[in-house]
Each structure stands twice: as C-alpha cells, then as structure tokens.
Amino acid sequence: MRFDHLARTPANEPWRAIVGTIIVGLGFFVIGTGVLLVGKAVELILGLPAPSDPAQIFGDPVFGLVMVLLSIAAVLPLVFGTAALVQHRRPGTLSSVAGRLRWPWLLRCAGLAVLALLLGQIAQVAALSMSGEEYSDLFGWVGWPRFLPALLVIVLLVPFQAATEEYIFRGWFVQAVGVHVRNPVWAILIGSLLFASLHGYSWVGLLDVFAFGAVMGWLAVRTGGLEAPIALHVMNNMLAFGLSAASGSLEDALDQGKTPIPWQALSGTVVQLGVYAIGVLYLSKKRSVSTISG
C-alpha cells in the first residue's frame, strides 16, 4: 500500500480514523495549553521576568521558546498511542511504509535540506536587494552569552517539535483521510490549510506555510514516509529560530504576527521548496527508496 493508505488494515474500521482524528485534534490543544500553563506557573515560582508585551506569554524569550516547543512536542506520544489503541496498528506505520523511520534516508534528506535552505536564503536576499528593500535586519549578532542558551534549546527541542507537526499533519491526518479516499490530494490540501491556520503570520507567511505543507505532504506520499518532510522542517525551524536568536529578536519569532513578512520572501520559498522537491525525488529514485509497503 501507499503511505497514505497504511491505516487501511482489516482491524481498522473507517470510524476509527474519525474518532482518532478528534482525539489527536483535541489532544493537540489540551496538551499544548497544559504545558504552557505549567510553564507559566514555573515562571512565577522561579521569579522569572514577566512579559512587558501583553501579547507575549513569557517574559524571558529563551524560557518562552522552551515552553512553546515542548507544548507541541508533548503531543507526539498521543499520536503514537492513538494509532496503537484506537486504530489497532503499529505506530511505526505513521513513519513510513517500512514501519519505522528510515534513518539513512532521513540523514541524506537533511543534507539536501541544508543546501535548499541556503539557496532559498540567497534568493530571498537577492529579491529584497533588487526591489530596494532593506534586509540587514535578517542577520545580526547579539553575542555568545545570549546566543548559546537559545542555540542549546533549538538544537535539543526543535527536532521533536518539527517532527511532531509532521506526524500530525503529514502522518496522521494524511493517513486518516486515506482510509476514506483513494486520491491523496484532498488530504494534502486540507491538511495544509489546517497547518497554516495554526500560524499567526501575515498573508505572505500563511501562503509560505501552506505551500510548505502541501509540498511536504506530496513528498511523504511520493517517497513513502515522513523522512523528507521531517528533515526539511527541522532544518528550516533551526535556521529560522537560529537567525532570530543570533540577532537578538527571538521575541519576534515567538510572536508570529508582530513583524510583517515581505512578499519578496516568497522567492526564497519557491527556490527552497523547488530545489528540495527535485532533489528528494532524484535521490529517492537513485537510492531506490521504497514507496509502497512490503
């Protein structure tokens, strides 16, 4: 079976996908809210600085980053548990047609993701420069004492946060819809809309997130697993949070609607996703990556 049809097991009646999706959806908000409330309590107990901006939840940006990433990563066990207990299937089928994450393939995709992100950044800076827009605020240096704590958090937690989002939107949702429909296009598009709706960016940012989700969903089906989506998502978030931390604007990264995203940034999106998609398809064919379950 294709990746999007892996939930079509004899023991998995169609209603289980619907109930499971409700559980995962509610759990995403309940667990996420619970983690943030615990973080707020910890902030008060430890006497950390209160937020100066009413739109922010936490005063310390590094602590805020920790809690935001954990509020998403904590949902991953629920996704695996729902697949096992509600759908009566191996949680590993959420990862790929092999029933597990194919780590060598994921690492190759990670290397390709670095190249795609680098070319995307170059394209974005070139577009901003040619249109006369300022781009110096994209890069900056706050100093090692402030950067290192944020870098440690980013390296340790972003992989789990990004992977969790992929398991929910390109894993669980695509396969849940795949129980009921044969064509994966609907699952990919609807899942991408839901994914974008959870972000607070301006229209440019939302279009970027939707395009990202659609391409990642398509690659998941075409390559038979979440390795390619997870690799780019992890590297993309590490770069985004890393640049914000380096320039001392981590608060802006946590408040997605605070800084409007210029339309020229879409040039970077096109280059990044185009290079990555073409590269992944080429490598998957060259490496004979399985796209159907054995």
N, C-alpha and C positions, 0 to 999 in steps of 0.2 A: 504493500500500500504506500501511497504518497504520504509525506509528512502531515499534511492537513487532514488525512483520513485515519490517523493512527488511533483515534478514540473509537473507531468503529469495530468494537470487539463483540463477540457473542454475548458476554455478560453485561455489556454497557447499553442498556435501553436508551432511546433518544431522550427521555425525560431527565436522565441523569446529567446530561450536558447542560440542560437548562437550570436545574437545581444547583449544580456545581458552579455555574457562572454567577448565580445570585450569591452563593456563599463567598466566592472569591471577590466579587464586587463589594459586598458589604464588609467583608474582612479587610479589604484594602483601606477603607475609610475608618473603620473601627480601630484596627490595629495602629494605623498611622496616627490617628488622633490620640490614642492612648499613649503612644511613645512620646509624642510632643508634650502631652500633659505631664508625664513623668519627667521629661526634660525641664519643663517649667518649674516643677517642684524642686528638682536638683539645683536649678539656678538660684532659687530663693534660699535653699538650705546652705549652699556654698557662698552665698553673698556675692554672686557674680553681678556685674553691672547690668542695670535694667536698660531696655531698649529706649533710645532717645526718639525714635520714629515710631508712632503708633501703628504703622503698617507692618513693623517687624515683630517677630515673636520673641527673639532672644537678643540680648544686648551685645554679647560677645560673638563676633562673626564666626570664629573657629568652632566654638561650642554650638552655635546655631547650625553650622554645616554638619557637625557630628549628628545632631538630633534629626535633621532633615533626611540625611542619608540613611540613618537607622530606621526612621519611620517607614521608609519604603522597603529596605532590605528585610525587615522583620516579617514581611508578608510572604516571603518565599516558602517557608515551611508549610504555610496554609495551602499554597498552590499544590505542592507535592502531596500533602495529606488528603486534599480533596480528590486528586486523581486516584489515589490508592483506595480511599474509603468510600467515596461516592461513585466513582466510575469503575472501580474494581479493575484497575490496570496498573502496570508498573509505572511509577513516577518518571523513570528514565525515558519513557516514550515521549515525554514532553521535550526532551533534549534533542533527540534525533531519531532517524529510522533505525539506528543501531541500538537503541535503547539506553544510550548513555551519551555524555559529551565526548566527542572525538577530539581529544586534546591536541594531537599533532596538527590536525586541520585547523583548529581554533588559533593556534600559535602562528601558523602561516598567514591566516587572515589578519591577525594582529599586526604583523609586519607590513602587510599591504595597507592596512588602515592608517598606519603612520605616514606612509607615502601619500595616500589620498588626502589626509588632513593637511599635510604640508603644502601640497599643490592647491588645495582649497583656500588656505590662508593667503598664499601668493596671489591667487585670482581675486580674492576679496580686496586685498590691499591695492592691487592694480586698478580695480574698478573704482575704488574710492579716490585714488590718486588722479585718474583720468577725468573724473567728474568734479574734481576740485574740492572734494570733501576731506575733512581732517580725519586722520586715522592714528595719530600718535597716541591717543588715549587708549588704544587697544593694547599697547605694550607699555610696561613701566617696571620699576624695581623699587620695592618697599624695604629691602634689606633682609639678610638671612634670619635675624632674630624673629621677625614677624612672619617670614615666608615658611620656615621649616616646620612649625607646628601644623600649619594648614596643609603643607605638602604631605606630611605623615598621614593626616586624616584622609586626604584624597587618595593616596596610594592604597591604604588599608580598606577603605569603605566604598569607594566609587565602584570597584568591580562587582560588589554584591548588590549595590543599588541599581546599576545599569543592567546586570543580569536578571534581577527580579522583574524589572519592567519588561524585558524581553520575554521572560517566561510567562508573564501575564498576557501581554498583548500579541506577541507573535507566536507564543506557545499555546497557552491555554485557550485564548479566545479563537485563534485560527482553527484549532482542532475541535473546539466545541461547536463552532458553526459548521465545520466539516462533517460533523455527524449528520447534519440535516441537508446539506447542499453538496453537489459534486464540484462545482466551479469555485476555486479559492478566491476569486476576485472580490466577491462580496465580503468575505471575512477580512480580507486585507484592507479594503477601503473603509469598512465600518470600524474596524479595529484602529485604523489610523486616525479616524475622526475622534474616536474616544480618547486616544492617546494625546492628540493635540488639545482636546478640550480640558485636559488637566493642567495645561500650562497657561501662564498669565501674560504671555508676550503680546506685542502689537501684531497687526495682521501679517507683517513680514515674518516675524518669528513663528507665528502659527502655521504659515504656509511652509516654512522650513521644516517644522516638526512633522507636519502631515506628510510632506514628501519623504522625509527620513523614514517614517513609519511604513509608508507604502513600499518603498524600495526594500526595506529590511524584511517585510512580510513576504515580498516576492522572492527574495533571496533564500529565505527559510524554506519555502516550498521547492524552489529550483535546486537547492543544494541538500535538501533532506534533513535540515536541522537548524539549530539556533546558533551554531558556532560563528558564522559570518556576521549575523546581527549583533551578537554579544560583543565580538571583537571590536567592531566599529563604534558601538555605543559606549563601551568602556573607554576607548582611546579618545573619543570625541568629548566625553564628560571630563576626563582627566585634563585634556587640553583647555577646555572652557574654564573649569574651576582653577586650574593651574595659572592661567594667564590673569584671571581676576585676583587670585591670591598674590601673585608676583607684583601686580600694580597697586595693591592695597585697596582694591574695590570689591572685596568678597561680599560685602553687604549688598551691592548692586546685583551680584549673581544670584543671591538668595531671593531678592525682590525682583521677579522677572518683569514686572510691568513698569519698573521705575525708569529704565533707560530705553527709549525707543530704538529699535534696530533699523539701520538704514537699508533702503531697498537694494543698494549695491551689494549687500551681504549675500543676496541670492545667487550672485555669480559664483561665490565660493561654494554654495550648496550644490549648484549644478556640477561644478568641476569635481568636488569631493565625492558626491554620490555616483557620478558618471564613471570616474576612474575606478572607484571601488567596485561597482557592479560589474564592469567589464573585466576587471582583474580577477574577481572572485569566480566568475563564470569560466574564464580561461584556466585558472588554476584547478578548479574543480574537475574540469574535463581532462586536464593534463594528469592530475593525480587520481583519476577515476573514482571520485568521491561518490559513494552510494546515495542515490536519491529516492530509492524505494526500500521498504523493509524486506529483510531476507526471509 
